[in-house]
Amino acid sequence: MIRTLAVALSALLVFGVSSRAQTPAPHETEARVPELDKFHATIYKIWHTAWPKKDAAMLTALLPEVERGAASVAAVTLPGILREKETAWKSGVVRLQECVRGYSAAAAAGDSAALLAAAEKLHSQYEALVRTIRPVLKEVGAFHEVLYVLYHYHVPAFAMDSIVTSTRELKKRMTTLDAAVLPTRLQAKQELFTSSRLALSQAVAEFGAAVETRDRKKITDAMNVLHVAYQALEKVFD
């Protein structure tokens, strides 16, 4: 009797663990890099004060801040939700460091024209890094927050309670994304965005249907299709 009870309790424990998955730390699901945000204070002074005034002395004085900020950004480990951006991020960081070296050389040479040009390049590359990790639409970012946890945590663990809960939230965020409007500067991408969004919406519906079957293979296959559809939507803005 005791042995039978122990086996039953063990089975119940296993079911409980598998039905609700471990979730990632909050910072792992947030598409931001605090070090990049902090570096913005220095970039702001360069771009909105020193550069418009052609103030080479101020640009030179800001060099230590520039070097510290860039070094901090270069040492960053991206949060899990940005793992697919890692290759582009690393390339962008290399270019940022090149810009800092050019800025430093111009400051050391006392070449005002070269320093102003280097400051402009530094600002442009900083903005490029920001674009690398920031979703074009907030609705896309909000959708990805839920998809990320489903794809990397809940579905691989086949944690049905968590899958069901996250799927409900994913459908809500898809409804919000369906109503999103592209900014004017991206209107040329409207047709491709619309078709990609429709494909994503269909993939969400098919994933929801698979979840209702509670069949692991069907859920996994539908999740992979959904993930590919999301990646296609993201590529619209590359």
C-alpha positions in Angstrom: 0.0 0.0 0.0 2.8 2.4 1.0 4.7 1.6 -2.2 1.6 2.1 -4.3 0.9 5.5 -2.7 4.5 6.5 -3.3 4.3 5.6 -7.0 1.0 7.5 -7.3 2.5 10.6 -5.6 5.5 10.4 -7.8 3.4 10.3 -10.9 1.3 13.2 -9.7 4.5 15.2 -9.1 5.8 14.5 -12.6 2.5 15.5 -14.1 2.4 18.7 -12.1 5.9 19.7 -13.2 5.2 18.9 -16.8 1.9 20.7 -16.9 3.3 24.1 -16.0 6.7 25.1 -17.4 9.5 27.1 -15.8 9.3 30.6 -17.1 12.3 32.8 -18.0 13.5 35.7 -15.8 11.7 39.0 -16.6 14.7 40.6 -18.2 15.0 37.7 -20.6 11.7 38.6 -22.2 12.3 42.3 -22.5 13.7 43.5 -25.8 16.0 46.2 -24.5 19.7 46.7 -23.5 20.1 49.0 -20.5 23.7 49.7 -21.4 22.6 51.1 -24.7 20.0 53.3 -23.0 22.7 54.7 -20.7 25.0 55.4 -23.6 22.3 57.5 -25.1 23.0 60.3 -22.5 26.5 60.7 -24.1 25.2 60.4 -27.6 22.6 63.1 -26.9 25.2 65.6 -25.7 27.2 64.9 -28.8 24.4 65.1 -31.3 22.2 67.8 -29.8 24.8 70.1 -28.3 28.4 69.7 -29.4 27.8 68.7 -33.0 25.3 71.5 -34.0 27.6 74.1 -32.4 30.6 72.6 -34.1 32.2 72.5 -30.6 35.3 70.4 -31.1 36.5 71.1 -27.6 33.3 69.7 -26.1 33.5 66.7 -28.4 37.1 66.1 -27.3 36.1 66.4 -23.6 33.4 63.8 -24.2 35.9 61.2 -25.4 36.3 59.3 -22.1 32.5 59.0 -21.8 32.3 57.8 -25.4 34.9 55.1 -24.7 33.3 54.0 -21.5 29.8 53.8 -23.0 30.9 51.9 -26.0 32.9 49.5 -23.9 29.9 48.8 -21.8 27.7 48.2 -24.8 30.4 45.9 -26.3 30.4 43.7 -23.1 26.6 43.1 -23.2 25.0 39.7 -23.3 21.7 40.0 -25.1 18.6 38.8 -23.3 17.1 35.6 -24.5 14.3 37.3 -26.5 16.9 39.0 -28.7 19.0 35.8 -29.3 18.0 35.9 -33.0 19.4 39.4 -33.3 22.8 38.4 -32.0 24.6 38.2 -35.3 23.4 41.6 -36.4 24.1 43.0 -32.9 27.7 41.8 -32.9 28.3 43.2 -36.4 26.8 46.5 -35.2 29.0 46.5 -32.1 32.1 46.0 -34.2 31.2 49.0 -36.4 30.5 51.0 -33.2 33.9 50.3 -31.9 35.4 51.3 -35.3 33.5 54.6 -35.0 34.9 55.1 -31.5 38.5 54.5 -32.7 37.9 57.1 -35.5 36.5 59.6 -33.0 39.5 59.0 -30.7 42.1 59.5 -33.5 40.4 62.7 -34.7 40.4 64.1 -31.1 44.0 63.2 -30.6 45.0 64.8 -33.9 43.1 68.0 -33.0 41.3 67.8 -36.4 38.0 69.5 -35.9 36.6 68.6 -39.3 37.5 65.0 -38.8 36.1 65.0 -35.3 32.8 66.4 -36.4 32.6 63.7 -39.1 33.5 61.0 -36.6 30.8 62.2 -34.2 28.2 62.0 -37.0 29.3 58.4 -37.8 29.2 57.5 -34.1 25.6 58.8 -33.8 24.5 57.0 -36.9 25.9 53.7 -35.8 24.4 54.1 -32.3 21.0 54.6 -34.0 21.6 51.5 -36.1 22.2 49.5 -33.0 19.0 50.7 -31.5 17.1 49.7 -34.6 18.7 46.3 -34.5 17.0 45.4 -31.2 13.9 47.6 -31.2 10.8 46.3 -33.0 9.4 48.6 -35.7 5.9 48.4 -34.2 5.3 48.0 -30.4 2.5 45.5 -31.3 5.1 43.3 -33.0 7.3 43.5 -29.9 4.4 42.6 -27.6 3.4 39.6 -29.7 7.0 38.4 -29.6 7.2 38.5 -25.8 4.5 35.8 -25.6 5.8 33.8 -28.6 9.3 33.7 -27.2 8.2 32.0 -24.0 6.0 29.6 -25.9 8.6 28.6 -28.4 11.6 28.3 -26.1 10.0 27.2 -22.8 6.4 26.0 -22.8 6.2 23.9 -26.0 9.6 22.2 -25.6 8.6 21.2 -22.0 5.1 20.2 -23.3 3.7 22.1 -20.3 0.0 22.1 -21.2 -1.3 24.5 -18.5 1.3 27.1 -19.5 0.7 26.4 -23.2 -3.0 26.9 -22.9 -2.6 30.2 -20.9 0.0 31.6 -23.2 -2.0 30.7 -26.3 -4.9 32.7 -25.0 -2.6 35.7 -24.5 -1.0 35.2 -27.9 -4.4 35.4 -29.6 -5.2 38.6 -27.8 -1.9 40.1 -29.0 -2.5 39.0 -32.5 -5.8 40.8 -32.5 -4.0 44.0 -31.4 -1.3 43.4 -34.1 -4.0 43.0 -36.7 -5.2 46.5 -35.9 -1.7 48.1 -36.0 -1.0 50.8 -38.6 2.3 51.2 -40.2 3.9 54.7 -39.8 4.1 56.9 -42.9 7.8 56.2 -43.5 7.0 52.5 -44.0 4.0 52.8 -46.3 6.1 51.3 -49.1 6.1 48.0 -47.2 2.3 48.0 -46.6 1.4 45.3 -49.1 4.1 42.9 -47.9 3.3 43.7 -44.3 -0.4 43.0 -44.8 0.2 39.6 -46.5 2.8 38.5 -43.8 0.5 39.6 -41.0 -2.3 37.6 -42.5 -0.1 34.5 -42.7 0.9 35.0 -39.1 -2.7 35.4 -38.0 -3.6 32.1 -39.8 -0.6 30.4 -38.1 -1.8 31.6 -34.7 -5.3 30.2 -35.4 -3.8 26.8 -36.5 -1.6 26.7 -33.4 -4.6 27.3 -31.2 -6.5 24.4 -32.9 -3.5 22.2 -32.4 -3.3 23.1 -28.7 -7.0 22.0 -28.3 -6.0 18.5 -29.5 -3.4 18.3 -26.7 -1.3 16.2 -29.2 2.4 16.9 -28.6 3.5 16.4 -32.2 0.7 18.6 -33.6 1.4 21.3 -31.2 5.2 21.2 -31.9 4.7 21.2 -35.6 2.2 24.1 -35.5 4.6 26.0 -33.2 7.4 25.7 -35.7 5.1 27.0 -38.5 4.0 29.9 -36.3 7.6 30.8 -35.5 8.6 30.8 -39.2 5.6 33.0 -39.9 6.7 35.5 -37.2 10.2 35.6 -38.6 8.8 36.3 -42.1 6.9 39.3 -40.6 10.0 40.6 -39.0 12.0 40.4 -42.2 9.5 42.8 -43.8 11.3 45.5 -42.0 14.9 44.4 -42.6 
